[in-house]
Amino acid sequence: MTITKLLKSGLGFVASLAIAIPVVLHAQTIPLSERQKIELLIKHVAELKDAKFVRNGTTHAADTAATFLRRKWEANDSEVKTARDFIEKVASFSGTSGKPYLIRFKDGTETKSRDFLLADLKKIEKPIA
């Protein structure tokens, strides 16, 4: 490869970066859609490997709880317009018994899934500095 070709290809690469970097940075400032927020909430539930999820008195692993929440969301999608709707209408209590869903952490402490997910949503929605 000649020096001229090398310079041209290098300049082309630099020019591509000059265009791509601002696009990537701009994309990070675009707000997440409500669907993306719900997907993140479910993902975060699945990642709580040391926690157990209590639904109607029965404990479930994190991945099982995430799958259940996704299916319940799909079954109630007409009622869920926002991530907050998802938390309030799908991920907080049993539609059968009305009992709140709980998250039991490794140390034995429990919290209502509603409280945990609302705090998580607040972090998700926090603007990037």
Z-matrix of the N, CA and C atoms (Angstrom, degrees):
N
C 1 1.460
C 2 1.520 1 107.74
N 3 1.313 2 116.09 1 132.96
C 4 1.461 3 120.39 2 -179.66
C 5 1.520 4 109.59 3 -77.42
N 6 1.312 5 114.72 4 162.35
C 7 1.466 6 120.39 5 179.30
C 8 1.519 7 110.46 6 -61.44
N 9 1.314 8 117.08 7 -37.54
C 10 1.470 9 121.04 8 -179.67
C 11 1.529 10 110.34 9 -62.77
N 12 1.339 11 116.38 10 -45.97
C 13 1.470 12 120.03 11 179.32
C 14 1.528 13 110.40 12 -64.55
N 15 1.325 14 115.93 13 -41.17
C 16 1.458 15 120.83 14 179.21
C 17 1.519 16 110.84 15 -60.98
N 18 1.332 17 116.47 16 -45.01
C 19 1.464 18 120.40 17 178.65
C 20 1.522 19 111.21 18 -63.96
N 21 1.324 20 116.18 19 -42.41
C 22 1.464 21 119.86 20 179.90
C 23 1.526 22 110.99 21 -63.14
N 24 1.334 23 116.84 22 -44.04
C 25 1.465 24 119.16 23 -179.95
C 26 1.526 25 110.33 24 -68.14
N 27 1.320 26 117.05 25 -37.34
C 28 1.466 27 120.74 26 177.04
C 29 1.509 28 112.03 27 -65.24
N 30 1.336 29 115.86 28 -41.69
C 31 1.465 30 119.99 29 177.93
C 32 1.521 31 110.94 30 -66.51
N 33 1.327 32 115.80 31 -36.52
C 34 1.468 33 119.54 32 177.07
C 35 1.516 34 111.02 33 -62.82
N 36 1.327 35 116.00 34 -41.20
C 37 1.461 36 121.00 35 178.38
C 38 1.524 37 110.82 36 -64.17
N 39 1.326 38 116.19 37 -45.85
C 40 1.467 39 121.10 38 178.94
C 41 1.524 40 110.10 39 -61.76
N 42 1.321 41 117.04 40 -42.05
C 43 1.468 42 120.69 41 178.67
C 44 1.526 43 110.37 42 -63.29
N 45 1.329 44 116.65 43 -39.73
C 46 1.468 45 120.38 44 177.61
C 47 1.518 46 110.79 45 -61.73
N 48 1.329 47 116.23 46 -43.37
C 49 1.465 48 119.85 47 178.04
C 50 1.522 49 111.26 48 -63.44
N 51 1.317 50 116.15 49 -40.34
C 52 1.466 51 120.14 50 -179.48
C 53 1.523 52 111.03 51 -60.92
N 54 1.307 53 116.65 52 -31.45
C 55 1.468 54 120.57 53 177.88
C 56 1.524 55 110.61 54 -83.34
N 57 1.330 56 117.47 55 -42.18
C 58 1.463 57 121.88 56 -172.90
C 59 1.524 58 113.26 57 -71.61
N 60 1.314 59 118.38 58 -40.49
C 61 1.469 60 120.62 59 -175.46
C 62 1.523 61 112.21 60 -59.98
N 63 1.335 62 119.88 61 -48.75
C 64 1.472 63 118.02 62 177.74
C 65 1.530 64 113.05 63 -61.56
N 66 1.333 65 117.10 64 -34.29
C 67 1.468 66 120.24 65 178.73
C 68 1.519 67 109.77 66 -64.76
N 69 1.328 68 117.72 67 -44.70
C 70 1.461 69 121.64 68 178.88
C 71 1.522 70 110.21 69 -63.71
N 72 1.314 71 117.27 70 -45.34
C 73 1.462 72 120.12 71 179.69
C 74 1.521 73 111.17 72 -62.96
N 75 1.316 74 117.76 73 -39.75
C 76 1.465 75 121.20 74 177.72
C 77 1.527 76 110.12 75 -64.49
N 78 1.329 77 117.32 76 -39.94
C 79 1.464 78 120.74 77 -178.92
C 80 1.523 79 111.26 78 -61.35
N 81 1.318 80 117.85 79 -30.17
C 82 1.455 81 120.54 80 -179.80
C 83 1.521 82 112.19 81 -72.68
N 84 1.315 83 117.98 82 -16.96
C 85 1.460 84 120.18 83 -179.96
C 86 1.520 85 112.03 84 -96.15
N 87 1.331 86 117.87 85 -7.49
C 88 1.460 87 121.31 86 178.03
C 89 1.524 88 108.19 87 -73.53
N 90 1.324 89 117.62 88 128.82
C 91 1.465 90 119.70 89 -179.19
C 92 1.533 91 111.67 90 -62.54
N 93 1.314 92 115.05 91 147.72
C 94 1.458 93 120.47 92 176.78
C 95 1.522 94 109.57 93 -70.55
N 96 1.314 95 116.30 94 148.11
C 97 1.459 96 119.98 95 173.90
C 98 1.531 97 108.28 96 -73.99
N 99 1.305 98 116.30 97 163.57
C 100 1.470 99 120.03 98 178.69
C 101 1.525 100 110.14 99 -62.66
N 102 1.328 101 117.22 100 -37.79
C 103 1.466 102 121.05 101 177.87
C 104 1.535 103 110.15 102 -61.85
N 105 1.317 104 117.21 103 -42.97
C 106 1.467 105 120.90 104 178.85
C 107 1.526 106 110.85 105 -63.16
N 108 1.319 107 116.88 106 -39.06
C 109 1.467 108 120.32 107 178.03
C 110 1.525 109 110.43 108 -63.04
N 111 1.330 110 116.88 109 -43.98
C 112 1.469 111 120.67 110 179.08
C 113 1.523 112 109.88 111 -62.95
N 114 1.321 113 116.66 112 -43.19
C 115 1.470 114 120.46 113 178.25
C 116 1.527 115 110.72 114 -59.64
N 117 1.327 116 117.14 115 -40.81
C 118 1.473 117 120.53 116 177.61
C 119 1.523 118 111.41 117 -65.49
N 120 1.316 119 117.65 118 -41.52
C 121 1.466 120 120.67 119 178.03
C 122 1.529 121 110.24 120 -59.69
N 123 1.318 122 117.13 121 -46.25
C 124 1.468 123 120.76 122 179.26
C 125 1.526 124 110.23 123 -64.01
N 126 1.321 125 116.91 124 -40.77
C 127 1.470 126 121.14 125 178.13
C 128 1.528 127 110.40 126 -60.91
N 129 1.320 128 116.51 127 -43.19
C 130 1.466 129 120.16 128 180.00
C 131 1.524 130 111.35 129 -65.16
N 132 1.317 131 117.82 130 -35.72
C 133 1.470 132 120.76 131 174.91
C 134 1.529 133 109.15 132 -62.07
N 135 1.314 134 117.33 133 -47.39
C 136 1.467 135 121.31 134 -178.92
C 137 1.526 136 112.25 135 -61.17
N 138 1.320 137 117.03 136 -28.28
C 139 1.467 138 121.70 137 -177.82
C 140 1.527 139 113.46 138 -82.04
N 141 1.315 140 118.78 139 -6.31
C 142 1.470 141 121.65 140 179.68
C 143 1.531 142 109.67 141 -82.66
N 144 1.313 143 116.19 142 66.37
C 145 1.468 144 122.20 143 -172.06
C 146 1.528 145 114.11 144 -60.95
N 147 1.324 146 118.28 145 -31.89
C 148 1.464 147 120.69 146 -178.09
C 149 1.523 148 113.00 147 -89.16
N 150 1.314 149 117.16 148 -0.25
C 151 1.467 150 120.83 149 -178.47
C 152 1.525 151 110.16 150 -100.62
N 153 1.327 152 114.90 151 156.51
C 154 1.463 153 122.40 152 173.03
C 155 1.519 154 107.35 153 -117.10
N 156 1.302 155 115.64 154 146.22
C 157 1.457 156 121.17 155 179.19
C 158 1.510 157 108.70 156 -108.72
N 159 1.318 158 115.21 157 128.69
C 160 1.458 159 120.93 158 -175.67
C 161 1.523 160 108.14 159 -105.93
N 162 1.339 161 113.75 160 118.86
C 163 1.464 162 120.60 161 179.05
C 164 1.519 163 107.53 162 -130.21
N 165 1.328 164 116.09 163 117.44
C 166 1.468 165 122.26 164 -178.80
C 167 1.532 166 112.08 165 53.63
N 168 1.336 167 115.75 166 39.89
C 169 1.456 168 121.45 167 175.92
C 170 1.518 169 115.34 168 83.76
N 171 1.317 170 118.24 169 -4.09
C 172 1.460 171 122.11 170 -179.08
C 173 1.525 172 109.16 171 -108.42
N 174 1.345 173 116.03 172 136.81
C 175 1.463 174 119.73 173 -179.99
C 176 1.529 175 110.34 174 -91.11
N 177 1.323 176 114.11 175 146.77
C 178 1.464 177 121.70 176 -178.73
C 179 1.524 178 108.96 177 -137.21
N 180 1.330 179 115.63 178 149.49
C 181 1.465 180 121.60 179 175.91
C 182 1.525 181 109.69 180 -70.61
N 183 1.326 182 115.73 181 161.29
C 184 1.466 183 121.79 182 -176.77
C 185 1.527 184 112.44 183 -58.03
N 186 1.324 185 117.32 184 -45.42
C 187 1.468 186 119.07 185 -178.33
C 188 1.524 187 111.95 186 -66.15
N 189 1.327 188 116.89 187 -35.74
C 190 1.464 189 121.32 188 176.69
C 191 1.524 190 110.21 189 -65.83
N 192 1.331 191 116.39 190 -42.55
C 193 1.468 192 120.73 191 178.66
C 194 1.524 193 110.64 192 -62.89
N 195 1.321 194 117.12 193 -42.28
C 196 1.466 195 120.81 194 179.58
C 197 1.526 196 110.85 195 -62.80
N 198 1.316 197 116.83 196 -43.43
C 199 1.467 198 121.00 197 177.78
C 200 1.521 199 110.67 198 -62.12
N 201 1.331 200 116.63 199 -43.42
C 202 1.461 201 120.88 200 178.59
C 203 1.526 202 111.01 201 -61.03
N 204 1.333 203 116.78 202 -45.85
C 205 1.469 204 120.21 203 -179.68
C 206 1.528 205 111.15 204 -62.37
N 207 1.320 206 116.57 205 -40.20
C 208 1.465 207 119.92 206 178.77
C 209 1.535 208 110.46 207 -62.55
N 210 1.316 209 116.60 208 -45.00
C 211 1.473 210 119.94 209 -179.63
C 212 1.525 211 111.47 210 -66.38
N 213 1.317 212 116.63 211 -40.06
C 214 1.463 213 119.82 212 178.46
C 215 1.531 214 109.84 213 -65.28
N 216 1.320 215 116.72 214 -38.70
C 217 1.470 216 121.53 215 176.49
C 218 1.531 217 109.78 216 -60.94
N 219 1.337 218 116.31 217 -47.88
C 220 1.465 219 120.39 218 179.91
C 221 1.528 220 111.37 219 -60.08
N 222 1.325 221 117.06 220 -38.07
C 223 1.466 222 121.46 221 -179.85
C 224 1.525 223 112.26 222 -71.12
N 225 1.328 224 116.55 223 -22.94
C 226 1.468 225 121.54 224 -177.19
C 227 1.524 226 112.39 225 -118.94
N 228 1.321 227 116.93 226 23.97
C 229 1.464 228 120.06 227 -172.51
C 230 1.525 229 113.79 228 -60.73
N 231 1.313 230 118.49 229 -26.69
C 232 1.471 231 119.45 230 -179.73
C 233 1.528 232 111.96 231 -69.30
N 234 1.335 233 116.75 232 -22.45
C 235 1.467 234 121.24 233 179.68
C 236 1.526 235 112.70 234 -91.40
N 237 1.325 236 116.91 235 -11.87
C 238 1.464 237 121.52 236 -172.79
C 239 1.526 238 109.89 237 -108.03
N 240 1.320 239 115.34 238 106.48
C 241 1.471 240 121.30 239 178.96
C 242 1.527 241 111.94 240 -105.25
N 243 1.337 242 116.45 241 -24.10
C 244 1.464 243 121.24 242 -176.23
C 245 1.523 244 109.90 243 -134.12
N 246 1.327 245 115.55 244 166.92
C 247 1.464 246 120.23 245 175.89
C 248 1.526 247 110.29 246 -63.00
N 249 1.317 248 116.55 247 -34.96
C 250 1.467 249 120.38 248 177.73
C 251 1.537 250 110.39 249 -65.49
N 252 1.332 251 116.92 250 -39.81
C 253 1.471 252 120.77 251 174.25
C 254 1.522 253 110.21 252 -59.12
N 255 1.333 254 116.22 253 -43.63
C 256 1.463 255 120.77 254 179.05
C 257 1.521 256 110.34 255 -56.46
N 258 1.323 257 116.10 256 -46.97
C 259 1.462 258 120.08 257 -179.33
C 260 1.523 259 110.27 258 -64.10
N 261 1.325 260 116.72 259 -50.16
C 262 1.468 261 121.40 260 -174.11
C 263 1.527 262 113.56 261 -70.16
N 264 1.332 263 117.54 262 -36.75
C 265 1.462 264 120.77 263 -172.13
C 266 1.524 265 114.91 264 -101.94
N 267 1.323 266 116.84 265 -20.07
C 268 1.463 267 120.51 266 -174.99
C 269 1.522 268 112.70 267 -118.23
N 270 1.325 269 117.21 268 -47.83
C 271 1.464 270 121.23 269 -165.57
C 272 1.522 271 115.30 270 -100.61
N 273 1.333 272 118.00 271 9.44
C 274 1.467 273 119.91 272 -174.92
C 275 1.521 274 114.99 273 -107.38
N 276 1.331 275 116.73 274 -30.34
C 277 1.465 276 118.57 275 -173.93
C 278 1.525 277 110.61 276 -153.23
N 279 1.315 278 114.64 277 162.44
C 280 1.454 279 121.27 278 177.97
C 281 1.520 280 110.06 279 -78.04
N 282 1.308 281 115.89 280 130.28
C 283 1.460 282 120.16 281 174.91
C 284 1.516 283 111.59 282 -71.33
N 285 1.325 284 116.70 283 -20.30
C 286 1.458 285 121.81 284 -179.48
C 287 1.520 286 111.92 285 -82.37
N 288 1.336 287 116.23 286 -52.23
C 289 1.469 288 120.62 287 -174.59
C 290 1.524 289 113.63 288 -102.29
N 291 1.332 290 116.74 289 -19.86
C 292 1.463 291 120.39 290 -174.90
C 293 1.518 292 113.44 291 81.83
N 294 1.341 293 117.00 292 -3.32
C 295 1.469 294 120.75 293 -179.79
C 296 1.527 295 110.18 294 -71.47
N 297 1.339 296 116.28 295 143.85
C 298 1.470 297 118.96 296 177.86
C 299 1.529 298 110.98 297 -69.75
N 300 1.324 299 115.79 298 146.55
C 301 1.458 300 121.07 299 171.46
C 302 1.520 301 107.15 300 -77.94
N 303 1.329 302 115.63 301 141.18
C 304 1.461 303 121.55 302 -179.47
C 305 1.522 304 109.98 303 -121.19
N 306 1.324 305 114.86 304 153.62
C 307 1.460 306 121.44 305 171.22
C 308 1.519 307 106.25 306 -116.03
N 309 1.325 308 115.81 307 122.99
C 310 1.466 309 121.62 308 178.80
C 311 1.527 310 107.64 309 -106.33
N 312 1.325 311 114.50 310 117.87
C 313 1.457 312 120.17 311 -177.56
C 314 1.522 313 111.07 312 -84.58
N 315 1.320 314 116.02 313 168.16
C 316 1.464 315 122.88 314 -176.23
C 317 1.529 316 112.12 315 -55.25
N 318 1.347 317 116.79 316 -35.46
C 319 1.468 318 120.51 317 -178.77
C 320 1.531 319 112.76 318 -79.69
N 321 1.341 320 117.28 319 1.16
C 322 1.458 321 121.43 320 177.78
C 323 1.521 322 114.80 321 94.69
N 324 1.325 323 117.45 322 -11.59
C 325 1.466 324 119.11 323 178.54
C 326 1.529 325 109.54 324 -71.17
N 327 1.324 326 114.46 325 149.88
C 328 1.460 327 120.60 326 179.80
C 329 1.519 328 110.14 327 -124.56
N 330 1.305 329 115.30 328 149.16
C 331 1.456 330 121.59 329 173.65
C 332 1.521 331 107.75 330 -140.86
N 333 1.305 332 116.19 331 152.37
C 334 1.461 333 119.53 332 175.77
C 335 1.528 334 108.13 333 -68.69
N 336 1.312 335 116.22 334 138.95
C 337 1.468 336 119.19 335 -179.97
C 338 1.526 337 110.39 336 -59.41
N 339 1.322 338 117.00 337 -33.41
C 340 1.466 339 121.13 338 178.84
C 341 1.528 340 110.46 339 -57.16
N 342 1.330 341 116.38 340 -48.78
C 343 1.465 342 120.66 341 -178.45
C 344 1.529 343 111.26 342 -64.22
N 345 1.328 344 116.04 343 -43.12
C 346 1.461 345 120.75 344 179.49
C 347 1.526 346 110.70 345 -62.01
N 348 1.327 347 116.53 346 -47.24
C 349 1.467 348 120.73 347 -176.62
C 350 1.522 349 112.61 348 -70.02
N 351 1.326 350 117.63 349 -35.65
C 352 1.471 351 119.48 350 176.30
C 353 1.525 352 110.79 351 -64.11
N 354 1.339 353 116.76 352 -40.29
C 355 1.470 354 120.46 353 177.05
C 356 1.531 355 110.12 354 -65.25
N 357 1.325 356 116.43 355 -40.30
C 358 1.465 357 120.64 356 178.42
C 359 1.528 358 110.47 357 -65.26
N 360 1.324 359 117.25 358 -41.82
C 361 1.467 360 121.11 359 178.32
C 362 1.525 361 110.89 360 -61.43
N 363 1.319 362 116.08 361 -39.04
C 364 1.466 363 120.10 362 178.55
C 365 1.531 364 110.22 363 -60.10
N 366 1.335 365 117.08 364 -40.81
C 367 1.471 366 121.05 365 177.56
C 368 1.529 367 110.76 366 -66.52
N 369 1.326 368 116.37 367 -41.72
C 370 1.464 369 121.02 368 -179.61
C 371 1.522 370 110.81 369 -62.17
N 372 1.322 371 116.40 370 -40.07
C 373 1.462 372 121.05 371 -175.85
C 374 1.526 373 113.91 372 -83.80
N 375 1.330 374 116.74 373 -8.20
C 376 1.463 375 120.12 374 -179.76
C 377 1.525 376 109.11 375 -64.14
N 378 1.334 377 117.44 376 127.91
C 379 1.469 378 119.87 377 -178.69
C 380 1.519 379 111.69 378 -61.78
N 381 1.327 380 114.88 379 145.76
C 382 1.467 381 120.78 380 176.20
C 383 1.519 382 107.93 381 -75.80
N 384 1.331 383 115.79 382 127.91
C 385 1.474 384 120.31 383 -177.60
C 386 1.500 385 111.83 384 -77.76
